[in-house]
């Protein structure tokens, strides 16, 4: 049974969430995970 608070997420998405919650900064999170930050909005 899946809890609404703990959905069945792939391990990579859980890792991204974990790193982001610790860094609280999308740019640093992307750098730590080795992924692109995407297009800038500015």
PDBQT receptor file of N, H, CA, C and O in Angstrom, charges set to zero:
ATOM      1  N   UNK A   1       0.842  -1.189   0.000  1.00  0.00    +0.000 N 
ATOM      2  CA  UNK A   1       0.000   0.000   0.000  1.00  0.00    +0.000 C 
ATOM      3  C   UNK A   1       0.882   1.245   0.000  1.00  0.00    +0.000 C 
ATOM      4  O   UNK A   1       1.862   1.315   0.743  1.00  0.00    +0.000 OA
ATOM      5  N   UNK A   2       0.538   2.223  -0.827  1.00  0.00    +0.000 N 
ATOM      6  H   UNK A   2      -0.257   2.167  -1.431  1.00  0.00    +0.000 HD
ATOM      7  CA  UNK A   2       1.314   3.444  -0.955  1.00  0.00    +0.000 C 
ATOM      8  C   UNK A   2       0.711   4.546  -0.087  1.00  0.00    +0.000 C 
ATOM      9  O   UNK A   2      -0.493   4.797  -0.134  1.00  0.00    +0.000 OA
ATOM     10  N   UNK A   3       1.538   5.183   0.683  1.00  0.00    +0.000 N 
ATOM     11  H   UNK A   3       2.517   4.979   0.721  1.00  0.00    +0.000 HD
ATOM     12  CA  UNK A   3       1.102   6.306   1.508  1.00  0.00    +0.000 C 
ATOM     13  C   UNK A   3       1.132   7.577   0.673  1.00  0.00    +0.000 C 
ATOM     14  O   UNK A   3       2.052   7.757  -0.125  1.00  0.00    +0.000 OA
ATOM     15  N   UNK A   4       0.142   8.474   0.833  1.00  0.00    +0.000 N 
ATOM     16  H   UNK A   4      -0.606   8.327   1.480  1.00  0.00    +0.000 HD
ATOM     17  CA  UNK A   4       0.181   9.739   0.080  1.00  0.00    +0.000 C 
ATOM     18  C   UNK A   4       1.362  10.613   0.491  1.00  0.00    +0.000 C 
ATOM     19  O   UNK A   4       1.779  11.488  -0.268  1.00  0.00    +0.000 OA
ATOM     20  N   UNK A   5       1.905  10.383   1.688  1.00  0.00    +0.000 N 
ATOM     21  H   UNK A   5       1.567   9.673   2.305  1.00  0.00    +0.000 HD
ATOM     22  CA  UNK A   5       3.062  11.161   2.127  1.00  0.00    +0.000 C 
ATOM     23  C   UNK A   5       4.380  10.557   1.658  1.00  0.00    +0.000 C 
ATOM     24  O   UNK A   5       5.396  11.249   1.602  1.00  0.00    +0.000 OA
ATOM     25  N   UNK A   6       4.366   9.279   1.323  1.00  0.00    +0.000 N 
ATOM     26  H   UNK A   6       3.540   8.717   1.368  1.00  0.00    +0.000 HD
ATOM     27  CA  UNK A   6       5.562   8.591   0.840  1.00  0.00    +0.000 C 
ATOM     28  C   UNK A   6       5.244   7.843  -0.445  1.00  0.00    +0.000 C 
ATOM     29  O   UNK A   6       5.122   6.619  -0.441  1.00  0.00    +0.000 OA
ATOM     30  N   UNK A   7       5.109   8.584  -1.552  1.00  0.00    +0.000 N 
ATOM     31  H   UNK A   7       5.208   9.579  -1.555  1.00  0.00    +0.000 HD
ATOM     32  CA  UNK A   7       4.764   7.929  -2.817  1.00  0.00    +0.000 C 
ATOM     33  C   UNK A   7       5.897   7.036  -3.302  1.00  0.00    +0.000 C 
ATOM     34  O   UNK A   7       7.042   7.168  -2.871  1.00  0.00    +0.000 OA
ATOM     35  N   UNK A   8       5.557   6.133  -4.201  1.00  0.00    +0.000 N 
ATOM     36  H   UNK A   8       4.626   6.026  -4.551  1.00  0.00    +0.000 HD
ATOM     37  CA  UNK A   8       6.563   5.254  -4.801  1.00  0.00    +0.000 C 
ATOM     38  C   UNK A   8       7.348   6.045  -5.843  1.00  0.00    +0.000 C 
ATOM     39  O   UNK A   8       6.929   6.153  -6.996  1.00  0.00    +0.000 OA
ATOM     40  N   UNK A   9       8.478   6.591  -5.435  1.00  0.00    +0.000 N 
ATOM     41  H   UNK A   9       8.818   6.504  -4.499  1.00  0.00    +0.000 HD
ATOM     42  CA  UNK A   9       9.331   7.357  -6.334  1.00  0.00    +0.000 C 
ATOM     43  C   UNK A   9      10.536   6.523  -6.722  1.00  0.00    +0.000 C 
ATOM     44  O   UNK A   9      11.020   5.713  -5.931  1.00  0.00    +0.000 OA
ATOM     45  N   UNK A  10      11.021   6.721  -7.943  1.00  0.00    +0.000 N 
ATOM     46  H   UNK A  10      10.628   7.378  -8.585  1.00  0.00    +0.000 HD
ATOM     47  CA  UNK A  10      12.254   6.034  -8.333  1.00  0.00    +0.000 C 
ATOM     48  C   UNK A  10      13.405   6.490  -7.432  1.00  0.00    +0.000 C 
ATOM     49  O   UNK A  10      13.393   7.622  -6.947  1.00  0.00    +0.000 OA
ATOM     50  N   UNK A  11      14.388   5.634  -7.204  1.00  0.00    +0.000 N 
ATOM     51  H   UNK A  11      14.398   4.714  -7.598  1.00  0.00    +0.000 HD
ATOM     52  CA  UNK A  11      15.512   5.990  -6.330  1.00  0.00    +0.000 C 
ATOM     53  C   UNK A  11      16.204   7.292  -6.723  1.00  0.00    +0.000 C 
ATOM     54  O   UNK A  11      16.618   8.056  -5.851  1.00  0.00    +0.000 OA
ATOM     55  N   UNK A  12      16.332   7.555  -8.021  1.00  0.00    +0.000 N 
ATOM     56  H   UNK A  12      15.995   6.934  -8.729  1.00  0.00    +0.000 HD
ATOM     57  CA  UNK A  12      17.005   8.793  -8.461  1.00  0.00    +0.000 C 
ATOM     58  C   UNK A  12      16.227  10.024  -8.006  1.00  0.00    +0.000 C 
ATOM     59  O   UNK A  12      16.830  11.012  -7.588  1.00  0.00    +0.000 OA
ATOM     60  N   UNK A  13      14.890   9.978  -8.083  1.00  0.00    +0.000 N 
ATOM     61  H   UNK A  13      14.400   9.175  -8.423  1.00  0.00    +0.000 HD
ATOM     62  CA  UNK A  13      14.083  11.120  -7.646  1.00  0.00    +0.000 C 
ATOM     63  C   UNK A  13      14.185  11.304  -6.137  1.00  0.00    +0.000 C 
ATOM     64  O   UNK A  13      14.211  12.438  -5.656  1.00  0.00    +0.000 OA
ATOM     65  N   UNK A  14      14.242  10.214  -5.386  1.00  0.00    +0.000 N 
ATOM     66  H   UNK A  14      14.221   9.294  -5.776  1.00  0.00    +0.000 HD
ATOM     67  CA  UNK A  14      14.419  10.318  -3.943  1.00  0.00    +0.000 C 
ATOM     68  C   UNK A  14      15.776  10.941  -3.610  1.00  0.00    +0.000 C 
ATOM     69  O   UNK A  14      15.883  11.756  -2.693  1.00  0.00    +0.000 OA
ATOM     70  N   UNK A  15      16.812  10.553  -4.361  1.00  0.00    +0.000 N 
ATOM     71  H   UNK A  15      16.725   9.892  -5.106  1.00  0.00    +0.000 HD
ATOM     72  CA  UNK A  15      18.135  11.131  -4.155  1.00  0.00    +0.000 C 
ATOM     73  C   UNK A  15      18.117  12.633  -4.435  1.00  0.00    +0.000 C 
ATOM     74  O   UNK A  15      18.677  13.418  -3.669  1.00  0.00    +0.000 OA
ATOM     75  N   UNK A  16      17.470  13.031  -5.534  1.00  0.00    +0.000 N 
ATOM     76  H   UNK A  16      17.014  12.394  -6.156  1.00  0.00    +0.000 HD
ATOM     77  CA  UNK A  16      17.378  14.456  -5.876  1.00  0.00    +0.000 C 
ATOM     78  C   UNK A  16      16.667  15.229  -4.778  1.00  0.00    +0.000 C 
ATOM     79  O   UNK A  16      17.120  16.302  -4.379  1.00  0.00    +0.000 OA
ATOM     80  N   UNK A  17      15.560  14.694  -4.291  1.00  0.00    +0.000 N 
ATOM     81  H   UNK A  17      15.192  13.822  -4.615  1.00  0.00    +0.000 HD
ATOM     82  CA  UNK A  17      14.819  15.354  -3.221  1.00  0.00    +0.000 C 
ATOM     83  C   UNK A  17      15.672  15.471  -1.962  1.00  0.00    +0.000 C 
ATOM     84  O   UNK A  17      15.676  16.510  -1.302  1.00  0.00    +0.000 OA
ATOM     85  N   UNK A  18      16.389  14.410  -1.635  1.00  0.00    +0.000 N 
ATOM     86  H   UNK A  18      16.386  13.566  -2.171  1.00  0.00    +0.000 HD
ATOM     87  CA  UNK A  18      17.224  14.411  -0.440  1.00  0.00    +0.000 C 
ATOM     88  C   UNK A  18      18.314  15.479  -0.524  1.00  0.00    +0.000 C 
ATOM     89  O   UNK A  18      18.532  16.233   0.424  1.00  0.00    +0.000 OA
ATOM     90  N   UNK A  19      18.995  15.534  -1.667  1.00  0.00    +0.000 N 
ATOM     91  H   UNK A  19      18.818  14.922  -2.437  1.00  0.00    +0.000 HD
ATOM     92  CA  UNK A  19      20.061  16.526  -1.837  1.00  0.00    +0.000 C 
ATOM     93  C   UNK A  19      19.477  17.930  -1.825  1.00  0.00    +0.000 C 
ATOM     94  O   UNK A  19      20.023  18.822  -1.176  1.00  0.00    +0.000 OA
ATOM     95  N   UNK A  20      18.371  18.136  -2.536  1.00  0.00    +0.000 N 
ATOM     96  H   UNK A  20      17.927  17.412  -3.064  1.00  0.00    +0.000 HD
ATOM     97  CA  UNK A  20      17.759  19.463  -2.591  1.00  0.00    +0.000 C 
ATOM     98  C   UNK A  20      17.315  19.918  -1.211  1.00  0.00    +0.000 C 
ATOM     99  O   UNK A  20      17.502  21.082  -0.856  1.00  0.00    +0.000 OA
ATOM    100  N   UNK A  21      16.737  19.030  -0.437  1.00  0.00    +0.000 N 
ATOM    101  H   UNK A  21      16.585  18.085  -0.725  1.00  0.00    +0.000 HD
ATOM    102  CA  UNK A  21      16.269  19.423   0.894  1.00  0.00    +0.000 C 
ATOM    103  C   UNK A  21      17.440  19.809   1.799  1.00  0.00    +0.000 C 
ATOM    104  O   UNK A  21      17.282  20.636   2.697  1.00  0.00    +0.000 OA
ATOM    105  N   UNK A  22      18.603  19.220   1.569  1.00  0.00    +0.000 N 
ATOM    106  H   UNK A  22      18.731  18.548   0.839  1.00  0.00    +0.000 HD
ATOM    107  CA  UNK A  22      19.775  19.576   2.357  1.00  0.00    +0.000 C 
ATOM    108  C   UNK A  22      20.434  20.856   1.891  1.00  0.00    +0.000 C 
ATOM    109  O   UNK A  22      20.967  21.610   2.705  1.00  0.00    +0.000 OA
ATOM    110  N   UNK A  23      20.406  21.111   0.598  1.00  0.00    +0.000 N 
ATOM    111  H   UNK A  23      19.973  20.498  -0.063  1.00  0.00    +0.000 HD
ATOM    112  CA  UNK A  23      21.065  22.286   0.026  1.00  0.00    +0.000 C 
ATOM    113  C   UNK A  23      20.143  23.503  -0.027  1.00  0.00    +0.000 C 
ATOM    114  O   UNK A  23      20.589  24.635   0.158  1.00  0.00    +0.000 OA
ATOM    115  N   UNK A  24      18.856  23.263  -0.283  1.00  0.00    +0.000 N 
ATOM    116  H   UNK A  24      18.493  22.343  -0.433  1.00  0.00    +0.000 HD
ATOM    117  CA  UNK A  24      17.871  24.333  -0.455  1.00  0.00    +0.000 C 
ATOM    118  C   UNK A  24      18.296  25.323  -1.536  1.00  0.00    +0.000 C 
ATOM    119  O   UNK A  24      18.034  26.522  -1.434  1.00  0.00    +0.000 OA
ATOM    120  N   UNK A  25      18.954  24.808  -2.570  1.00  0.00    +0.000 N 
ATOM    121  H   UNK A  25      19.167  23.834  -2.653  1.00  0.00    +0.000 HD
ATOM    122  CA  UNK A  25      19.413  25.662  -3.675  1.00  0.00    +0.000 C 
ATOM    123  C   UNK A  25      19.474  24.794  -4.926  1.00  0.00    +0.000 C 
ATOM    124  O   UNK A  25      20.264  23.853  -4.998  1.00  0.00    +0.000 OA
ATOM    125  N   UNK A  26      18.635  25.115  -5.916  1.00  0.00    +0.000 N 
ATOM    126  H   UNK A  26      17.993  25.880  -5.858  1.00  0.00    +0.000 HD
ATOM    127  CA  UNK A  26      18.541  24.277  -7.106  1.00  0.00    +0.000 C 
ATOM    128  C   UNK A  26      19.857  24.201  -7.872  1.00  0.00    +0.000 C 
ATOM    129  O   UNK A  26      20.216  23.130  -8.362  1.00  0.00    +0.000 OA
ATOM    130  N   UNK A  27      20.577  25.300  -7.986  1.00  0.00    +0.000 N 
ATOM    131  H   UNK A  27      20.286  26.170  -7.588  1.00  0.00    +0.000 HD
ATOM    132  CA  UNK A  27      21.845  25.306  -8.718  1.00  0.00    +0.000 C 
ATOM    133  C   UNK A  27      22.876  24.416  -8.071  1.00  0.00    +0.000 C 
ATOM    134  O   UNK A  27      23.533  23.633  -8.759  1.00  0.00    +0.000 OA
ATOM    135  N   UNK A  28      23.037  24.515  -6.748  1.00  0.00    +0.000 N 
ATOM    136  H   UNK A  28      22.503  25.151  -6.190  1.00  0.00    +0.000 HD
ATOM    137  CA  UNK A  28      24.009  23.681  -6.042  1.00  0.00    +0.000 C 
ATOM    138  C   UNK A  28      23.582  22.218  -6.059  1.00  0.00    +0.000 C 
ATOM    139  O   UNK A  28      24.419  21.319  -6.133  1.00  0.00    +0.000 OA
ATOM    140  N   UNK A  29      22.287  21.992  -5.991  1.00  0.00    +0.000 N 
ATOM    141  H   UNK A  29      21.607  22.722  -5.931  1.00  0.00    +0.000 HD
ATOM    142  CA  UNK A  29      21.780  20.617  -6.056  1.00  0.00    +0.000 C 
ATOM    143  C   UNK A  29      22.113  20.002  -7.406  1.00  0.00    +0.000 C 
ATOM    144  O   UNK A  29      22.588  18.868  -7.473  1.00  0.00    +0.000 OA
ATOM    145  N   UNK A  30      21.866  20.746  -8.486  1.00  0.00    +0.000 N 
ATOM    146  H   UNK A  30      21.481  21.667  -8.431  1.00  0.00    +0.000 HD
ATOM    147  CA  UNK A  30      22.168  20.248  -9.829  1.00  0.00    +0.000 C 
ATOM    148  C   UNK A  30      23.663  19.953  -9.963  1.00  0.00    +0.000 C 
ATOM    149  O   UNK A  30      24.056  18.939 -10.541  1.00  0.00    +0.000 OA
ATOM    150  N   UNK A  31      24.489  20.851  -9.423  1.00  0.00    +0.000 N 
ATOM    151  H   UNK A  31      24.170  21.675  -8.954  1.00  0.00    +0.000 HD
ATOM    152  CA  UNK A  31      25.933  20.653  -9.492  1.00  0.00    +0.000 C 
ATOM    153  C   UNK A  31      26.335  19.399  -8.721  1.00  0.00    +0.000 C 
ATOM    154  O   UNK A  31      27.136  18.603  -9.211  1.00  0.00    +0.000 OA
ATOM    155  N   UNK A  32      25.794  19.218  -7.538  1.00  0.00    +0.000 N 
ATOM    156  H   UNK A  32      25.143  19.865  -7.140  1.00  0.00    +0.000 HD
ATOM    157  CA  UNK A  32      26.115  18.050  -6.694  1.00  0.00    +0.000 C 
ATOM    158  C   UNK A  32      25.699  16.749  -7.367  1.00  0.00    +0.000 C 
ATOM    159  O   UNK A  32      26.405  15.744  -7.274  1.00  0.00    +0.000 OA
ATOM    160  N   UNK A  33      24.541  16.767  -8.055  1.00  0.00    +0.000 N 
ATOM    161  H   UNK A  33      23.968  17.583  -8.131  1.00  0.00    +0.000 HD
ATOM    162  CA  UNK A  33      24.035  15.566  -8.704  1.00  0.00    +0.000 C 
ATOM    163  C   UNK A  33      24.587  15.378 -10.114  1.00  0.00    +0.000 C 
ATOM    164  O   UNK A  33      24.401  14.322 -10.720  1.00  0.00    +0.000 OA
ATOM    165  N   UNK A  34      25.266  16.402 -10.636  1.00  0.00    +0.000 N 
ATOM    166  H   UNK A  34      25.417  17.259 -10.144  1.00  0.00    +0.000 HD
ATOM    167  CA  UNK A  34      25.832  16.302 -11.975  1.00  0.00    +0.000 C 
ATOM    168  C   UNK A  34      24.785  16.364 -13.061  1.00  0.00    +0.000 C 
ATOM    169  O   UNK A  34      24.902  15.682 -14.080  1.00  0.00    +0.000 OA
ATOM    170  N   UNK A  35      23.742  17.190 -12.852  1.00  0.00    +0.000 N 
ATOM    171  H   UNK A  35      23.647  17.744 -12.025  1.00  0.00    +0.000 HD
ATOM    172  CA  UNK A  35      22.686  17.350 -13.849  1.00  0.00    +0.000 C 
ATOM    173  C   UNK A  35      22.581  18.801 -14.268  1.00  0.00    +0.000 C 
ATOM    174  O   UNK A  35      23.080  19.690 -13.579  1.00  0.00    +0.000 OA
ATOM    175  N   UNK A  36      21.937  19.040 -15.389  1.00  0.00    +0.000 N 
ATOM    176  H   UNK A  36      21.531  18.318 -15.948  1.00  0.00    +0.000 HD
ATOM    177  CA  UNK A  36      21.742  20.389 -15.894  1.00  0.00    +0.000 C 
ATOM    178  C   UNK A  36      20.691  21.107 -15.072  1.00  0.00    +0.000 C 
ATOM    179  O   UNK A  36      19.715  20.503 -14.627  1.00  0.00    +0.000 OA
ATOM    180  N   UNK A  37      20.897  22.407 -14.871  1.00  0.00    +0.000 N 
ATOM    181  H   UNK A  37      21.690  22.897 -15.232  1.00  0.00    +0.000 HD
ATOM    182  CA  UNK A  37      19.919  23.226 -14.149  1.00  0.00    +0.000 C 
ATOM    183  C   UNK A  37      18.789  23.669 -15.050  1.00  0.00    +0.000 C 
ATOM    184  O   UNK A  37      17.787  24.194 -14.564  1.00  0.00    +0.000 OA
ATOM    185  N   UNK A  38      18.919  23.474 -16.334  1.00  0.00    +0.000 N 
ATOM    186  H   UNK A  38      19.733  23.047 -16.729  1.00  0.00    +0.000 HD
ATOM    187  CA  UNK A  38      17.882  23.914 -17.270  1.00  0.00    +0.000 C 
ATOM    188  C   UNK A  38      18.096  25.369 -17.667  1.00  0.00    +0.000 C 
ATOM    189  O   UNK A  38      19.110  25.977 -17.322  1.00  0.00    +0.000 OA
ATOM    190  N   UNK A  39      17.132  25.917 -18.394  1.00  0.00    +0.000 N 
ATOM    191  H   UNK A  39      16.309  25.423 -18.675  1.00  0.00    +0.000 HD
ATOM    192  CA  UNK A  39      17.234  27.294 -18.888  1.00  0.00    +0.000 C 
ATOM    193  C   UNK A  39      17.052  28.289 -17.758  1.00  0.00    +0.000 C 
ATOM    194  O   UNK A  39      16.277  28.064 -16.829  1.00  0.00    +0.000 OA
ATOM    195  N   UNK A  40      17.780  29.395 -17.853  1.00  0.00    +0.000 N 
ATOM    196  H   UNK A  40      18.409  29.578 -18.608  1.00  0.00    +0.000 HD
ATOM    197  CA  UNK A  40      17.611  30.470 -16.874  1.00  0.00    +0.000 C 
ATOM    198  C   UNK A  40      16.360  31.258 -17.185  1.00  0.00    +0.000 C 
ATOM    199  O   UNK A  40      15.989  31.421 -18.347  1.00  0.00    +0.000 OA
ATOM    200  N   UNK A  41      15.727  31.734 -16.171  1.00  0.00    +0.000 N 
ATOM    201  H   UNK A  41      16.029  31.602 -15.226  1.00  0.00    +0.000 HD
ATOM    202  CA  UNK A  41      14.519  32.552 -16.338  1.00  0.00    +0.000 C 
ATOM    203  C   UNK A  41      14.820  33.948 -15.811  1.00  0.00    +0.000 C 
ATOM    204  O   UNK A  41      14.485  34.270 -14.671  1.00  0.00    +0.000 OA
ATOM    205  N   UNK A  42      15.450  34.774 -16.633  1.00  0.00    +0.000 N 
ATOM    206  H   UNK A  42      15.722  34.512 -17.559  1.00  0.00    +0.000 HD
ATOM    207  CA  UNK A  42      15.751  36.079 -16.092  1.00  0.00    +0.000 C 
ATOM    208  C   UNK A  42      16.168  37.029 -17.049  1.00  0.00    +0.000 C 
ATOM    209  O   UNK A  42      16.451  38.175 -16.699  1.00  0.00    +0.000 OA
TER     210      UNK A  42
